[in-house]
Amino acid sequence: MVYHYCKIALRTIQREKLRSLFSIAGLAAGLSSSFLLLIYLQYELHYDRELPDVKDTYRIATAYTMQKTVRRCAVTFGGLAAELSENVPEVISAARIMPMLMPDQLYAAADRRNVPIAKPFAVDPGIIEIFGISFLRGDPASALSDPAGCILGEDLAAGLFGDRDPLGKTIILQNNRAYTITGVAANPPGHSHFQFDMLMSVQAMERLVGWPAQYEAKWSDLSTWVYIQTKDGTDLPLLQQTINGILSKNIARGLYQNTSVFLQRIDTIYLHSGLDAEIGPSGNSTTIYAFSALCLILLFISILNYLNISVSRSLTRLHTVGKRYTLGARRKDIFLQFTMESIVFAFLALFPAILFTHAAYPLMNQTLHTGSSPPSITNLPALLLTLFLTLLIGIAAGIYPALIISRVNLAALCKGLPAPADGRHRIRGAVAVVQLLFTLFFINCTLIVARQVHYLRIRELGFDSRNIILLSLNRDSGPDRTKQLKEALLQLPGISGATVSSSIPGMTESRFVGLMLDDRPLEQPIHFICTDADFLSTYSLQLQSGRFLDGKEERGIQAGFVLNEAAAAMMGLAHPLGHRITRGEQSGPVVGVVKDFHFQSLHESIKPLIICPSWNRSHHLSIKLDTTISQRMGASIENVWGRIYPMQPITLTFLDETIDRLYEAEERTHRLFFAGAAIAILLSVIGLFGLSDLQLEQRTREIGIRKILGGSPAHMFVLLYRQYLLWTGAAAVLAGPPAFLLMRRWLNNFAYAVGIPGWIYLLSTGLACTIILLTISRHIARIYLLNPVETLREH
């Protein structure tokens, strides 16, 4: 019996090629959406799930109040680790992870190779066990016992030594200190929130940065990630209370107010943390919900499309169904036949769905940065899940048309069409409105996101970011060598300016705390940029009053300060020039005020800023070019760098590209909605094709009579197109509010955002009407060109 039904389905495909093609294409799109959703969810939801003792491993995070603002951060006090290990029996082990200073400027040199180290950390030995770090070479038990040793990640070891065994060899880090390689660790799994290139002990970091090892163990600074393993069955609220008791006895008074800690289970950190000072990029549960909703919506639309086309296809076979009834077929036989045909169509759609999944996955991976690869279809669990999902979709898509055909009465079959049923027409109209609703929703969201992304690109930032190259300076470069580099670069043709600074416009996060204005303290923290006298001209800032730094300010006690307009307003200074600012031992007058510029991303409003002189905080060198960089100019810059810093690799980036990276999340959102809109439009075209095919097939006789009675082409077009316009209008009304609410919430993430004008909804509705017109025009033209005599004879 199954073989018989499959044979009938294949004959149907051969007889009705176009309708069958649309059916298979729609189901393939639905299956592919489901596969992409499952792959993405499998990757995102398995972060840190494979770690040993994941259910009893936690990170200690901190909440505190500073300047009347409550903050929550992923780091805590380094002294907690030793205290918990020694005095809290519920804690089996506690280990620290400490950040290296300026990791973007750290490099390793070996065998005449200089390789930047992007993710270096100082850790306690317990971290190896907590994260289950796998060693390719070396002994995990003793790899961190040598204060002059370090563990290299697999990729860093390959970059320095190629295929040779690096164990026992020596590398030179930034301050010319030699470190012995005591181990090579395998690359961390892609779904681990802790990613590293190099690990060293706390004592080894002491040699590197010149700080006492006990500095991080004190209770004066929030700068350490602390992970603990607890005994099975530990009372977590009681443990958290115990830790807060230890904290209240040890932390230094006055620095942090209302400080408390809370525990985060390690497998919840990636998706549900979202704290300040995360150890690495975090996931976003909102993105998961959005992508899941997108895939489910596309799957739902594809099933609706199949319903329309399969009903259209089935109604052309009513005479065959009538003959089967006459020969003794029962309703359940008819129902089973059409359901089996739907399952056959679903499995025929499986192969193109797999091909589309593999073709679309790199784009999804690039958009969402999952870093995973699609599972092989030969994997048994994946194969069984794929077959089950295909069977489920085939059954779900075939039930409705099978019910319609199996319930048609013999009297209606003798007339060639089912008896009219208002409820059935309402269902088909509702299906069309739902398809158009989702299409208009995605079009509206895509247009609004595109406007915001375009606005972020063209908005004036208050400084000139064009043709500026950034060089990262090493912390041990020293002011003399930095000045030498700057002067040498200014001698090159094509370079019109250069400046050194502690941070760059667009990405300034450093803040001063505890400043004094004249004789009163400033309660609010103020952002700062330490730079030289050429900062104003290099970035084309506008001076409002006074002067800029002139290079004569001393780096010691006496200094000059420049404020932006927001800082002058925050300090309540109508005439800020001459007022004295004191920061520790450094004190000096306000010598100038610059107009506000966006020294942070456009997510933030312009904050108060102080510009002060300091060569000791020069982390970046900005080079202003007369024109865009050429290959020859780039080589000249590298040659100058190589003469002054022969052992350091050059890190050269463009300021425009650096600023663009601030809005990668918005670009991903734009691509996500664009992909959703494109697929929704495609699926709507398929669905409307099936629906119009069905309706026009039913009205062929009516059209023939109207033509005989003298109906004009324009009248016929309005008659057939009017219903689709009504559906589009209803969908536009329903799609507008949810799109507006979602996009308004998204735009609230920006201090500077575009509005949502009404013409966007009109434009999306116009696009939908155009799509409908192009979709059904073929059917209208085909039926209108039929000979009405032949039409009436046939129907």
C-alpha positions in Angstrom: 0.0 0.0 0.0 2.8 2.5 0.9 4.5 1.6 -2.4 1.3 2.3 -4.3 0.9 5.7 -2.6 4.5 6.7 -3.3 4.0 5.7 -7.0 0.9 7.9 -7.2 2.8 10.8 -5.7 5.6 10.5 -8.2 3.1 10.4 -11.1 1.5 13.6 -9.7 4.9 15.3 -9.7 5.5 14.3 -13.3 2.1 15.5 -14.4 2.1 18.8 -12.5 5.7 19.9 -12.6 5.4 23.6 -11.7 3.1 23.1 -8.7 5.2 20.2 -7.5 8.4 22.3 -7.8 6.9 25.0 -5.7 5.7 22.5 -3.1 9.1 20.9 -2.8 10.9 24.3 -2.7 8.6 25.5 0.0 9.1 22.4 2.2 12.9 22.5 1.5 13.0 26.0 2.8 11.1 25.0 5.9 13.3 22.0 6.6 16.4 24.0 6.1 15.2 26.7 8.5 14.6 23.9 11.1 18.1 22.4 10.5 19.8 25.8 10.9 17.8 26.5 14.1 18.8 23.1 15.6 22.5 23.6 14.7 22.5 27.1 16.1 20.7 26.1 19.3 22.9 23.1 19.8 26.0 25.2 19.6 24.8 28.1 21.7 23.1 26.1 24.5 26.1 23.8 25.0 28.5 26.5 26.1 30.6 25.1 29.0 28.3 22.1 29.3 31.1 19.6 28.7 33.4 20.9 31.5 34.1 18.5 34.4 31.8 18.9 37.4 29.9 21.6 35.6 26.9 21.5 38.1 29.2 22.3 41.0 31.4 24.9 39.4 30.7 28.6 39.9 32.2 32.0 39.2 32.1 34.7 41.9 30.8 38.0 40.6 30.5 41.3 42.4 27.9 44.0 42.9 28.9 47.4 44.4 27.9 51.0 44.5 30.2 53.7 43.2 29.2 57.4 43.0 25.6 56.4 43.7 25.5 54.0 40.8 25.0 50.2 41.3 27.3 48.1 39.1 27.7 44.4 38.6 30.9 43.0 37.3 32.4 39.6 36.5 35.6 40.2 38.5 36.1 40.2 42.3 38.8 40.6 44.9 41.8 38.3 44.4 42.1 37.5 48.1 38.8 35.5 48.1 40.4 32.5 46.3 43.0 31.7 49.1 40.5 32.5 51.9 37.8 30.2 50.5 40.3 27.3 49.8 41.6 27.5 53.4 38.6 28.3 55.5 35.4 27.3 53.8 34.9 23.5 53.8 32.1 23.5 51.2 34.6 24.8 48.6 36.8 22.0 47.2 39.0 24.3 45.2 39.2 28.0 44.2 41.4 29.5 41.5 42.1 32.8 39.9 42.4 34.1 36.4 44.1 37.5 36.1 44.3 39.6 32.9 47.6 40.7 31.5 48.3 44.3 31.1 47.5 45.6 27.6 47.2 42.2 25.9 46.9 43.8 22.5 50.5 45.0 22.8 52.0 41.7 24.1 54.1 39.6 21.8 56.4 36.6 21.9 59.6 36.2 20.0 61.3 32.9 19.2 63.4 31.6 16.3 63.3 35.1 14.7 59.6 35.1 14.7 57.5 37.7 16.5 53.9 36.7 17.1 51.3 38.8 18.9 49.5 37.2 21.9 45.9 38.1 21.9 44.6 36.3 24.9 47.2 35.9 27.7 46.3 35.2 31.3 47.9 34.5 34.6 46.2 31.7 36.4 46.3 29.4 39.5 46.9 25.7 38.8 43.3 24.9 39.7 42.1 26.5 36.5 43.5 23.6 34.5 41.3 21.2 36.3 38.2 23.4 36.5 38.2 24.0 32.7 39.5 20.5 31.8 42.4 22.0 29.8 43.9 19.2 27.6 47.6 19.1 27.2 49.3 18.1 24.0 52.8 18.3 25.5 54.0 18.7 29.1 52.7 17.7 32.5 49.6 19.6 33.7 50.5 19.0 37.3 53.8 20.9 37.1 53.4 23.2 34.1 52.6 26.2 36.3 55.1 25.5 39.1 58.0 27.3 37.4 58.0 31.1 37.9 59.9 31.5 34.6 57.6 29.1 32.7 54.5 29.5 30.6 52.0 27.3 28.7 51.4 28.1 25.1 48.1 27.5 23.2 48.2 25.2 20.2 47.9 27.9 17.6 50.5 30.2 19.3 53.0 27.3 19.5 52.5 26.5 15.9 53.0 30.2 14.9 56.3 30.3 16.8 57.8 26.9 16.2 55.9 25.3 13.3 55.8 21.5 13.5 58.8 21.3 16.0 58.4 20.4 19.6 58.4 23.6 21.7 58.6 22.0 25.1 61.6 23.3 27.0 62.4 26.0 24.5 62.6 29.7 25.4 60.5 32.7 24.2 61.1 36.4 24.8 58.2 38.5 25.9 57.8 42.3 25.7 60.3 43.4 28.4 63.0 41.1 27.1 62.4 38.5 29.8 62.9 34.9 28.8 60.3 32.2 29.7 60.6 28.5 29.3 57.7 26.6 27.7 56.5 24.1 30.2 53.4 22.9 28.3 51.4 23.1 25.1 47.6 23.1 25.6 45.1 22.2 23.0 42.9 25.0 21.7 39.9 25.5 24.0 36.6 24.2 22.7 34.7 26.8 20.6 31.8 26.7 23.1 33.9 27.6 26.1 33.7 31.2 27.4 37.3 31.0 28.5 39.6 31.3 25.5 43.4 31.7 25.8 46.6 31.8 23.8 49.1 31.7 26.7 48.9 30.9 30.4 51.4 31.6 33.1 51.4 31.5 36.9 50.9 34.6 39.1 54.6 34.5 40.0 55.5 34.5 36.3 53.3 37.5 35.7 55.2 39.3 38.5 58.4 38.9 36.4 56.6 40.2 33.3 54.9 43.3 34.7 57.2 44.1 37.6 54.4 44.1 40.2 54.4 42.2 43.5 52.6 38.9 43.2 50.7 39.8 46.4 49.1 42.8 44.7 46.3 40.7 43.2 45.8 38.9 46.5 44.9 42.0 48.4 41.4 43.3 49.0 41.8 46.7 47.3 40.9 46.1 43.7 38.3 44.4 41.5 40.5 42.8 38.8 40.4 39.0 39.2 38.1 36.3 38.0 37.6 33.7 40.7 36.2 30.2 40.0 35.3 27.7 42.7 34.3 24.0 42.8 31.9 23.1 45.6 30.9 19.9 47.2 27.8 18.1 45.9 24.7 19.3 47.7 26.1 22.6 48.9 23.6 25.1 50.2 24.3 27.9 47.7 22.5 30.8 49.5 24.3 29.9 52.7 27.7 29.7 50.9 27.0 33.1 49.3 26.2 34.5 52.7 29.5 33.1 54.1 31.5 34.6 51.2 29.9 38.0 51.8 30.9 37.7 55.5 34.5 37.1 54.5 34.3 40.1 52.1 33.0 42.5 54.8 35.9 41.6 57.1 38.7 42.1 54.5 37.9 44.7 51.8 39.4 48.2 52.2 37.0 50.8 53.4 35.9 53.7 51.3 36.7 52.3 47.9 33.5 50.4 47.2 30.2 50.9 49.0 27.6 48.2 49.6 29.8 45.5 48.1 28.4 42.0 47.8 29.1 38.9 45.7 26.9 36.4 44.0 27.5 33.0 42.4 27.1 32.2 38.7 27.0 28.6 37.6 29.7 28.2 34.9 27.3 26.9 32.2 25.1 30.0 32.5 27.8 32.6 32.1 27.9 32.8 28.3 24.2 33.5 27.7 22.9 34.9 30.9 25.7 37.0 32.5 26.0 40.3 30.6 28.2 41.8 33.4 30.9 44.4 33.2 34.5 43.1 32.8 33.6 39.8 31.2 36.5 37.5 30.5 35.5 37.2 26.8 32.7 37.9 24.4 29.3 36.9 25.8 26.4 35.4 24.0 23.0 37.0 23.8 19.8 35.2 24.8 17.9 37.8 22.9 19.7 36.8 19.7 18.9 33.2 20.3 15.2 34.0 20.8 15.2 36.2 17.7 16.9 33.6 15.5 14.7 30.8 16.9 11.6 32.9 16.2 12.8 33.7 12.7 13.4 30.0 11.8 10.1 28.9 13.4 8.2 31.6 11.5 9.9 30.6 8.2 9.0 26.9 8.9 5.4 27.9 9.7 5.2 30.0 6.4 6.6 27.1 4.4 4.0 24.7 5.8 1.2 27.3 5.0 2.6 27.5 1.5 2.4 23.7 1.1 -1.2 23.8 2.3 -2.1 26.3 -0.4 -0.4 24.5 -3.2 -1.4 21.0 -2.1 -5.1 22.1 -1.8 -4.8 23.7 -5.3 -3.2 20.5 -6.7 -5.7 18.2 -4.9 -8.8 20.0 -6.2 -7.7 19.3 -9.8 -8.0 15.6 -9.0 -11.5 15.5 -7.7 -12.7 13.3 -10.5 -10.1 10.7 -9.6 -11.2 10.9 -5.9 -14.8 10.5 -7.1 -14.0 7.3 -9.0 -12.2 5.9 -5.9 -15.3 6.6 -3.9 -17.4 4.9 -6.5 -15.2 1.8 -6.4 -15.5 1.5 -2.7 -12.7 3.6 -1.2 -13.4 4.9 2.3 -12.6 8.4 3.7 -9.7 7.1 5.7 -8.2 5.7 2.5 -8.4 9.1 0.8 -7.0 10.8 3.9 -4.1 8.3 4.1 -3.3 8.7 0.4 -3.0 12.5 0.5 -1.1 12.4 3.8 1.4 9.8 2.3 1.8 12.1 -0.7 2.7 14.9 1.6 5.3 12.8 3.4 6.8 11.8 0.0 7.0 15.5 -0.9 8.7 16.2 2.4 11.3 13.5 1.9 11.9 14.7 -1.7 12.5 18.1 -0.2 15.0 16.7 2.2 18.0 16.5 -0.2 17.7 20.2 -1.4 17.1 21.2 2.2 20.4 19.6 3.3 22.3 21.3 0.3 20.7 24.7 1.2 21.7 24.2 4.9 25.3 23.6 4.1 25.3 26.5 1.6 23.6 28.9 4.1 25.5 27.9 7.2 28.7 29.9 6.5 26.6 33.0 6.1 24.8 32.3 9.4 28.1 31.5 11.0 29.6 34.8 9.8 26.5 36.8 10.9 26.1 35.2 14.3 29.8 34.3 15.0 29.0 30.8 16.2 32.3 29.3 15.1 30.8 25.8 14.7 30.3 23.6 11.7 27.1 21.9 10.6 26.9 18.3 11.8 27.5 15.5 9.3 24.3 13.9 8.0 26.1 10.5 8.4 26.1 11.0 12.2 23.5 8.6 13.5 21.7 10.9 16.0 21.7 13.7 13.5 20.4 11.3 10.8 17.6 10.0 13.0 16.6 13.5 14.1 16.6 14.7 10.5 14.3 11.8 9.4 12.0 12.3 12.3 11.7 16.1 11.7 11.1 15.5 8.0 8.3 13.0 8.8 6.8 15.3 11.3 6.7 18.2 8.8 5.3 16.0 6.1 2.5 14.9 8.3 1.7 18.4 9.7 1.7 19.8 6.1 -0.5 17.1 4.7 -3.3 16.8 7.3 -5.3 19.9 6.3 -5.5 19.2 2.5 -6.1 15.5 3.2 -9.1 16.4 5.5 -10.5 18.8 2.8 -10.4 16.2 0.0 -11.5 13.3 2.2 -14.6 15.2 3.3 -15.8 16.3 -0.1 -19.3 14.8 -0.8 -20.1 12.9 -3.9 -22.7 15.5 -5.1 -20.0 18.1 -5.2 -17.6 15.8 -7.0 -20.1 15.3 -9.8 -20.1 19.1 -10.3 -16.3 19.1 -10.5 -15.6 21.2 -7.5 -16.3 21.1 -3.8 -19.4 22.7 -2.5 -18.8 26.3 -1.4 -17.8 26.6 2.2 -17.4 30.1 3.7 -15.3 28.8 6.5 -12.8 27.3 4.1 -12.5 30.6 2.2 -12.0 32.4 5.5 -9.2 30.0 6.4 -7.5 30.5 3.0 -7.8 34.3 3.5 -6.4 34.0 7.0 -3.4 32.0 5.6 -2.7 34.7 3.1 -2.9 37.5 5.7 -0.6 35.6 8.0 2.0 35.1 5.3 1.8 38.8 4.3 1.9 39.8 7.9 5.3 38.1 8.5 6.6 39.4 5.2 5.7 43.0 6.1 7.0 42.6 9.6 10.5 41.6 8.3 10.5 44.3 5.7 9.6 47.0 8.2 12.3 45.9 10.6 14.9 45.6 7.9 14.2 49.1 6.7 14.4 50.6 10.2 17.6 48.7 11.0 19.1 49.7 7.7 18.3 53.4 8.4 20.0 53.2 11.9 23.1 51.5 10.5 23.4 54.1 7.8 22.9 56.8 10.4 25.8 55.4 12.5 28.0 55.5 9.4 27.3 59.1 8.3 26.8 60.9 11.6 29.3 63.6 12.3 31.5 62.5 15.2 33.0 65.9 16.0 36.5 64.7 14.8 38.0 63.7 11.5 38.5 59.9 11.3 39.5 59.7 7.6 42.9 58.6 6.6 44.1 57.9 10.1 46.3 54.9 10.9 46.7 53.6 14.4 49.9 52.0 15.8 49.7 50.2 19.1 52.7 51.1 21.4 54.3 48.8 23.8 54.1 49.7 27.5 57.9 49.4 27.8 58.6 51.6 24.8 59.4 54.6 26.9 58.6 58.3 26.1 62.0 58.9 24.4 61.6 56.1 21.9 58.0 57.1 21.3 59.0 60.6 20.5 61.8 59.3 18.2 59.2 57.2 16.4 56.8 60.1 16.0 59.5 62.5 14.7 60.8 59.9 12.2 57.3 59.2 10.8 56.6 62.9 10.4 59.6 63.1 8.0 57.9 60.6 5.6 56.1 62.2 2.6 52.3 61.9 2.7 52.1 62.1 6.5 50.6 65.4 7.7 50.4 64.8 11.4 50.9 62.4 14.3 49.9 62.3 17.9 50.3 59.9 20.9 47.4 59.3 23.3 46.3 56.9 26.0 43.1 56.1 24.0 41.6 57.0 20.7 38.4 58.9 19.9 35.4 56.6 19.6 36.8 54.1 22.1 37.7 56.0 25.3 36.7 54.2 28.5 39.3 55.3 31.0 38.1 57.5 33.8 39.5 59.7 36.6 38.0 59.2 40.1 38.6 61.5 43.0 39.4 64.8 41.2 39.5 68.1 42.9 38.1 71.3 41.3 39.7 74.2 43.0 39.0 73.2 46.7 36.0 70.9 46.3 35.9 67.3 45.2 34.1 66.2 42.0 31.6 63.5 42.8 31.2 62.2 39.3 33.9 60.1 37.5 35.3 61.9 34.4 36.7 60.2 31.3 40.1 61.3 30.2 42.6 61.1 27.3 46.3 61.7 28.0 47.9 63.0 24.9 50.3 65.6 23.4 49.9 69.0 21.7 49.3 67.6 18.2 46.0 65.8 19.2 43.9 68.8 18.3 45.3 69.2 14.7 45.5 65.4 14.0 41.9 64.8 14.7 40.6 68.2 13.6 38.9 69.0 16.9 37.3 72.5 17.3 38.6 74.7 20.1 35.8 76.7 21.7 37.9 78.9 24.1 41.4 79.2 25.4 44.1 77.1 23.9 45.1 73.4 23.6 48.1 71.7 25.1 51.2 73.4 23.8 53.8 70.8 24.7 55.3 73.0 27.5 53.3 71.4 30.3 55.5 69.5 32.7 54.8 65.8 33.3 55.3 66.2 37.0 53.4 68.4 39.5 52.4 71.3 37.1 50.1 70.5 34.2 47.4 72.0 32.0 44.0 70.5 31.4 41.5 70.9 28.5 37.8 70.2 29.0 35.1 69.4 26.6 31.8 71.3 26.8 30.1 68.5 28.7 32.8 68.6 31.4 32.5 72.3 31.8 28.7 72.0 32.1 29.0 69.2 34.7 31.4 71.3 36.8 29.0 74.3 36.6 31.7 76.5 35.1 30.4 79.3 32.8 34.0 80.5 32.4 36.2 77.4 33.1 39.6 78.9 32.1 41.9 79.3 35.0 40.0 77.0 37.4 42.4 74.5 39.0 42.1 70.7 38.7 44.0 68.4 41.0 44.5 64.7 40.5 46.7 63.2 43.2 50.0 65.1 43.0 49.3 66.4 39.5 47.7 69.8 39.5 47.2 72.6 37.0 44.7 75.1 35.5 42.1 74.6 32.8 43.8 76.1 29.7 41.1 75.4 27.1 37.7 74.0 26.1 37.0 71.9 23.0 33.6 71.4 21.5 32.0 68.1 22.3 32.9 65.1 20.1 32.0 61.5 20.3 34.9 59.9 22.1 32.7 56.8 22.8 30.4 54.9 20.5 27.0 56.3 19.6 25.4 54.0 22.1 26.4 56.5 24.7 25.7 60.2 25.0 28.6 62.5 25.2 30.1 62.4 28.7 32.4 64.8 30.5 36.0 64.5 29.3 39.4 65.9 30.4 42.3 66.0 28.1 45.7 66.2 29.9 49.4 65.9 28.9 51.3 62.7 29.6 53.8 60.7 27.6 53.8 57.9 30.2 50.3 56.9 29.2 50.9 56.8 25.5 49.4 53.5 24.2 48.5 54.6 20.7 50.2 56.6 17.9 47.7 58.1 15.4 49.1 59.0 12.0 47.3 61.4 9.7 47.8 60.9 6.0 47.4 63.4 3.2 45.6 60.7 1.1 44.7 57.1 1.5 47.5 54.7 2.4 49.5 53.1 -0.5 51.5 49.9 -0.4 54.7 52.0 -0.6 53.7 54.2 2.3 52.8 51.2 4.4 56.2 49.7 3.8 57.9 53.0 4.8 56.0 53.1 8.1 57.0 49.5 8.8 60.7 50.3 8.0 60.7 53.2 10.5 59.0 51.0 13.1 61.6 48.3 12.5 64.5 50.6 13.1 63.2 51.9 16.4 61.5 48.7 17.7 63.5 45.8 16.0 62.1 43.1 18.2 58.5 44.2 18.2 55.9 43.3 15.6 54.0 46.2 14.2 50.2 46.4 14.9 48.7 48.7 12.3 45.0 49.4 11.9 42.7 52.0 10.3 40.7 54.2 12.6 37.6 54.0 10.4 37.7 50.2 10.5 38.2 50.3 14.3 35.1 52.5 14.7 33.1 50.4 12.4 33.8 47.4 14.6 31.9 49.1 17.4 28.7 48.5 15.5 29.2 44.8 14.5 26.2 43.8 16.6 24.0 46.2 14.6 25.4 44.9 11.3 24.6 41.4 12.4 21.1 42.5 13.3 20.7 44.1 9.9 21.9 41.0 8.1 19.7 38.8 10.2 16.6 40.8 9.4 17.6 41.2 5.8 18.0 37.4 5.5 14.6 36.9 7.2 12.9 39.4 4.9 14.4 37.8 1.8 13.4 34.3 2.8 9.9 35.5 3.9 9.4 37.2 0.6 10.5 34.1 -1.3 8.1 31.9 0.7 5.3 34.4 0.4 5.8 34.4 -3.4 5.5 30.6 -3.3 2.4 30.7 -1.1 0.7 33.4 -3.1 1.4 31.5 -6.3 -0.3 28.4 -4.9 -3.2 30.5 -3.5 -3.8 32.5 -6.7 -3.5 29.3 -8.7 -6.3 27.8 -6.6 -8.6 30.8 -6.7 -8.1 31.5 -10.4 -8.6 27.9 -11.2 -12.0 28.1 -9.4 -12.9 31.3 -11.2 -12.0 30.2 -14.7 -15.6 29.7 -15.7 -16.6 33.1 -14.2 -13.9 34.8 -16.2 -15.0 33.1 -19.4 -18.6 34.3 -18.9 -17.4 37.9 -18.1 -15.3 37.9 -21.3 -18.3 36.8 -23.4 -20.4 39.6 -21.8 -17.8 42.2 -22.8 -15.7 42.5 -19.6 -12.6 44.7 -20.2 -9.0 43.7 -19.2 -8.8 46.5 -16.7 -12.1 45.5 -15.1 -11.0 41.9 -14.9 -7.6 42.9 -13.4 -9.3 44.9 -10.6 -11.7 42.1 -10.0 -9.0 39.6 -9.4 -6.4 41.8 -7.7 -8.8 43.5 -5.3 -8.9 40.7 -2.8 -5.1 40.6 -2.5 -5.1 44.3 -1.9 -7.5 43.8 1.0 -5.4 41.1 2.4 -2.3 43.2 2.1 -4.0 46.1 3.9 -5.1 43.9 6.8 -1.6 42.5 7.1 0.0 46.0 7.0 -2.3 47.1 9.9 -1.4 44.0 11.9 2.3 44.0 11.2 2.9 47.7 12.0 2.5 47.8 15.8 4.7 44.8 16.7 7.4 46.0 14.3 7.2 49.5 15.8 7.4 48.2 19.4 10.3 45.9 18.7 12.3 48.5 16.8 11.6 51.2 19.3 13.0 49.0 22.0 16.1 48.2 19.9 16.7 51.9 19.1 16.6 52.7 22.8 20.1 51.1 23.0 21.4 54.1 21.2 21.9 57.6 22.7 21.6 58.9 19.1 19.0 57.1 17.0 16.8 57.7 14.0 13.1 58.0 14.3 10.5 55.6 12.8 8.7 57.6 10.1 5.4 56.6 8.7 6.6 56.3 5.1 8.5 53.1 6.1 5.2 51.3 6.5 3.8 52.8 3.3 7.0 51.7 1.5 6.8 48.1 2.9 3.1 47.9 1.9 3.9 49.1 -1.6 6.7 46.5 -1.9 4.2 43.8 -0.8 1.7 45.0 -3.4 4.3 44.9 -6.1 5.4 41.4 -5.1 1.8 40.2 -5.2 1.2 41.8 -8.6 4.3 40.2 -10.1 3.3 36.8 -8.6 -0.2 36.6 -9.8 0.1 38.5 -13.1 1.1 35.3 -14.9 -2.1 33.5 -13.7 -4.3 36.5 -14.7 -2.7 36.7 -18.1 -2.9 33.0 -18.7 -6.6 32.7 -17.8 -7.6 35.9 -19.6 -6.0 34.7 -22.9 -7.9 31.5 -22.8 -10.7 31.1 -25.4 -13.9 31.5 -23.4 -15.7 28.9 -25.5 -13.2 26.3 -24.6 -13.2 27.4 -21.0 -17.0 27.0 -20.7 -16.9 23.7 -22.6 -14.3 22.3 -20.1 -15.9 23.7 -17.0 
